[in-house]
Amino acid sequence: MRTDEQPPGPAATAPYRFAEQHTPPQPQRVSEVAQTTFEHVYEVDPRLMQAHVAQQVFPNWDTLRIMRSRHDHLEWMHRHFAHKVVTGSELLAELDDGDGTTVSA
């Protein structure tokens, strides 16, 4: 995102309405364990986590802020801590024993 672009959503001067800010769009199921609310925002179905993770009210703008900054954060982590970036497909290929089956670790 360019620095002169404004993210979608209400302007900073828009009136604050709790229900608007804390009620995400209706979730769409994408698998048995995942759902999506905002475009490109996938999450574990919160019902599956309730026994282990306390659920909290999370404002819509913060979800979108985190989603928009995830690539910047990952790049920062790579620059500061990673000596090598390995893709998931590389890991799977390394585990493949050559006949199409995967070797279990």
Backbone as CSV, one residue per row, in Angstrom:
resi,resn,N_x,N_y,N_z,CA_x,CA_y,CA_z,C_x,C_y,C_z
1,MET,0.843,-1.171,0.000,0.000,0.000,0.000,0.889,1.235,0.000
2,ARG,0.583,2.180,-0.855,1.335,3.429,-0.868,0.983,4.233,0.371
3,THR,1.917,5.054,0.816,1.692,5.823,2.049,0.630,6.890,1.883
4,ASP,0.367,7.344,0.646,-0.651,8.378,0.446,-2.051,7.798,0.278
5,GLU,-2.182,6.472,0.252,-3.490,5.827,0.144,-4.122,5.692,1.523
6,GLN,-5.405,5.895,1.586,-6.137,5.708,2.827,-6.805,4.346,2.796
7,PRO,-6.765,3.604,3.902,-7.449,2.317,3.924,-8.956,2.522,3.819
8,PRO,-9.662,1.519,3.298,-11.116,1.649,3.207,-11.728,1.708,4.601
9,GLY,-12.880,2.298,4.692,-13.575,2.383,5.973,-13.873,3.825,6.335
10,PRO,-14.473,4.023,7.480,-14.853,5.379,7.872,-13.631,6.255,8.140
11,ALA,-13.783,7.521,7.895,-12.707,8.486,8.161,-12.503,8.625,9.662
12,ALA,-11.367,9.179,10.040,-11.054,9.347,11.459,-12.064,10.238,12.163
13,THR,-12.748,11.073,11.417,-13.723,11.973,12.023,-15.130,11.393,12.058
14,ALA,-15.292,10.165,11.588,-16.619,9.534,11.585,-17.057,9.276,13.027
15,PRO,-18.355,9.366,13.292,-18.830,9.099,14.661,-18.573,7.643,15.049
16,TYR,-18.269,7.424,16.308,-17.996,6.077,16.810,-19.304,5.418,17.212
17,ARG,-19.561,4.266,16.643,-20.740,3.482,16.991,-20.245,2.076,17.325
18,PHE,-20.409,1.662,18.565,-19.865,0.401,19.047,-20.267,-0.767,18.158
19,ALA,-21.553,-0.877,17.834,-22.035,-2.017,17.037,-21.367,-2.053,15.667
20,GLU,-21.176,-0.890,15.034,-20.533,-0.849,13.721,-19.079,-1.288,13.805
21,GLN,-18.408,-0.898,14.861,-16.979,-1.164,14.990,-16.663,-2.564,15.506
22,HIS,-17.588,-3.196,16.207,-17.304,-4.486,16.840,-18.127,-5.641,16.295
23,THR,-18.882,-5.410,15.238,-19.662,-6.473,14.616,-19.111,-6.712,13.215
24,PRO,-18.342,-7.794,13.038,-17.788,-8.063,11.701,-18.891,-8.519,10.754
25,PRO,-18.599,-8.502,9.459,-19.577,-9.031,8.504,-19.899,-10.493,8.828
26,GLN,-21.020,-10.961,8.348,-21.423,-12.344,8.563,-20.335,-13.276,8.042
27,PRO,-19.843,-14.212,8.875,-18.771,-15.103,8.408,-19.264,-16.072,7.335
28,GLN,-18.367,-16.405,6.432,-18.632,-17.393,5.395,-17.742,-18.593,5.674
29,ARG,-18.321,-19.776,5.760,-17.544,-20.986,6.024,-16.748,-21.350,4.781
30,VAL,-15.431,-21.615,4.967,-14.590,-22.030,3.846,-14.105,-23.463,4.003
31,SER,-14.204,-24.016,5.208,-13.902,-25.426,5.461,-14.561,-25.794,6.782
32,GLU,-14.327,-27.009,7.246,-14.928,-27.436,8.512,-14.379,-26.654,9.694
33,VAL,-13.182,-26.097,9.562,-12.546,-25.418,10.688,-12.238,-23.948,10.434
34,ALA,-12.470,-23.455,9.224,-12.092,-22.078,8.903,-13.277,-21.288,8.374
35,GLN,-13.188,-19.984,8.577,-14.201,-19.077,8.061,-13.506,-17.805,7.593
36,THR,-14.223,-17.007,6.833,-13.715,-15.711,6.407,-14.785,-14.674,6.695
37,THR,-14.359,-13.508,7.110,-15.287,-12.408,7.352,-15.009,-11.316,6.324
38,PHE,-13.875,-10.675,6.435,-13.467,-9.673,5.467,-12.709,-10.371,4.338
39,GLU,-12.669,-9.759,3.160,-11.964,-10.355,2.036,-10.508,-10.625,2.405
40,HIS,-10.042,-11.818,2.140,-8.669,-12.268,2.399,-8.339,-12.400,3.889
41,VAL,-9.339,-12.396,4.754,-9.104,-12.598,6.187,-9.718,-13.943,6.559
42,TYR,-8.846,-14.939,6.744,-9.284,-16.280,7.102,-8.941,-16.518,8.563
43,GLU,-9.830,-17.197,9.263,-9.596,-17.447,10.678,-10.195,-18.794,11.072
44,VAL,-9.651,-19.351,12.133,-10.208,-20.577,12.700,-11.585,-20.237,13.245
45,ASP,-12.523,-21.118,13.043,-13.872,-20.913,13.564,-13.774,-20.698,15.076
46,PRO,-14.191,-19.529,15.584,-14.048,-19.231,17.015,-14.708,-20.261,17.931
47,ARG,-15.753,-20.942,17.459,-16.406,-21.959,18.297,-15.460,-23.095,18.640
48,LEU,-14.482,-23.366,17.770,-13.529,-24.453,18.016,-12.464,-24.069,19.042
49,MET,-12.335,-22.795,19.333,-11.282,-22.332,20.235,-11.802,-21.943,21.617
50,GLN,-13.101,-21.835,21.787,-13.674,-21.303,23.021,-13.240,-22.044,24.273
51,ALA,-12.999,-23.337,24.189,-12.606,-24.104,25.374,-11.172,-23.812,25.788
52,HIS,-10.331,-23.345,24.845,-8.904,-23.164,25.130,-8.443,-21.717,25.089
53,VAL,-9.153,-20.864,24.348,-8.741,-19.475,24.177,-9.935,-18.574,24.483
54,ALA,-9.757,-17.701,25.457,-10.838,-16.768,25.788,-11.084,-15.852,24.592
55,GLN,-12.324,-15.797,24.131,-12.665,-14.946,22.995,-12.921,-13.531,23.501
56,GLN,-12.563,-12.553,22.703,-12.728,-11.162,23.111,-13.346,-10.348,21.990
57,VAL,-13.932,-9.229,22.364,-14.481,-8.310,21.377,-13.295,-7.627,20.703
58,PHE,-13.281,-7.640,19.399,-12.153,-7.124,18.634,-12.701,-6.169,17.589
59,PRO,-12.279,-4.910,17.572,-12.848,-3.972,16.598,-12.483,-4.327,15.156
60,ASN,-13.416,-4.084,14.256,-13.202,-4.386,12.844,-11.967,-3.688,12.290
61,TRP,-11.771,-2.426,12.661,-10.633,-1.675,12.122,-9.314,-2.298,12.557
62,ASP,-9.264,-2.922,13.750,-8.020,-3.517,14.213,-7.734,-4.819,13.458
63,THR,-8.771,-5.580,13.167,-8.608,-6.784,12.344,-8.017,-6.405,10.992
64,LEU,-8.571,-5.372,10.369,-8.099,-4.943,9.054,-6.688,-4.361,9.135
65,ARG,-6.368,-3.637,10.213,-5.026,-3.075,10.393,-3.994,-4.196,10.485
66,ILE,-4.288,-5.205,11.280,-3.377,-6.334,11.437,-3.212,-7.071,10.111
67,MET,-4.315,-7.290,9.413,-4.261,-7.996,8.139,-3.414,-7.224,7.129
68,ARG,-3.573,-5.904,7.072,-2.811,-5.107,6.109,-1.325,-5.045,6.454
69,SER,-0.969,-5.199,7.718,0.438,-5.053,8.099,1.167,-6.390,8.238
70,ARG,0.497,-7.507,7.989,1.118,-8.815,8.218,2.344,-9.050,7.345
71,HIS,2.318,-8.589,6.088,3.474,-8.794,5.211,4.663,-7.949,5.659
72,ASP,4.405,-6.718,6.104,5.483,-5.876,6.626,6.123,-6.532,7.843
73,HIS,5.301,-7.079,8.723,5.817,-7.728,9.930,6.658,-8.954,9.562
74,LEU,6.157,-9.762,8.641,6.888,-10.950,8.232,8.225,-10.582,7.580
75,GLU,8.232,-9.555,6.730,9.482,-9.100,6.116,10.462,-8.611,7.177
76,TRP,9.975,-7.894,8.177,10.841,-7.415,9.264,11.450,-8.595,10.019
77,MET,10.621,-9.590,10.335,11.125,-10.773,11.032,12.191,-11.482,10.203
78,HIS,11.958,-11.604,8.896,12.942,-12.246,8.028,14.253,-11.466,8.012
79,ARG,14.170,-10.142,7.909,15.392,-9.328,7.864,16.189,-9.450,9.155
80,HIS,15.499,-9.583,10.287,16.188,-9.562,11.577,16.547,-10.937,12.126
81,PHE,15.826,-11.974,11.736,16.038,-13.259,12.385,16.265,-14.436,11.449
82,ALA,15.867,-14.338,10.197,15.960,-15.494,9.308,17.266,-15.469,8.521
83,HIS,17.960,-16.576,8.544,19.138,-16.718,7.710,18.731,-17.261,6.347
84,LYS,17.582,-17.945,6.328,17.067,-18.518,5.089,15.552,-18.644,5.225
85,VAL,14.831,-18.335,4.175,13.377,-18.487,4.159,13.059,-19.753,3.377
86,VAL,12.325,-20.670,3.995,11.988,-21.944,3.373,10.478,-21.988,3.172
87,THR,10.057,-22.312,1.959,8.624,-22.395,1.678,8.075,-23.744,2.128
88,GLY,6.775,-23.792,2.324,6.125,-25.049,2.697,6.311,-26.116,1.640
89,SER,6.269,-25.724,0.357,6.443,-26.715,-0.710,7.854,-27.305,-0.690
90,GLU,8.854,-26.499,-0.297,10.215,-27.033,-0.181,10.296,-28.068,0.941
91,LEU,9.628,-27.783,2.049,9.628,-28.726,3.169,8.957,-30.039,2.778
92,LEU,7.830,-29.950,2.073,7.128,-31.155,1.650,7.960,-31.960,0.660
93,ALA,8.639,-31.261,-0.259,9.481,-31.951,-1.226,10.633,-32.666,-0.525
94,GLU,11.153,-32.056,0.523,12.248,-32.668,1.283,11.780,-33.930,2.005
95,LEU,10.519,-33.953,2.416,9.975,-35.118,3.106,9.564,-36.233,2.153
96,ASP,9.323,-35.875,0.894,8.888,-36.861,-0.096,10.003,-37.872,-0.335
97,ASP,9.682,-39.149,-0.231,10.730,-40.163,-0.386,10.927,-40.613,-1.835
98,GLY,10.284,-39.941,-2.770,10.524,-40.237,-4.171,9.440,-41.046,-4.849
99,ASP,8.595,-41.751,-4.102,7.571,-42.574,-4.752,6.160,-41.996,-4.548
100,GLY,6.095,-40.700,-4.185,4.794,-40.059,-4.027,4.239,-40.138,-2.626
101,THR,4.878,-40.904,-1.742,4.414,-40.968,-0.373,5.295,-40.061,0.489
102,THR,4.758,-39.629,1.576,5.486,-38.724,2.456,6.021,-39.497,3.637
103,VAL,7.258,-39.246,3.960,7.884,-39.885,5.110,7.429,-39.163,6.361
104,SER,6.924,-39.887,7.351,6.493,-39.226,8.583,7.704,-38.972,9.463
105,ALA,7.635,-37.824,10.158,8.759,-37.402,11.002,8.816,-38.156,12.299
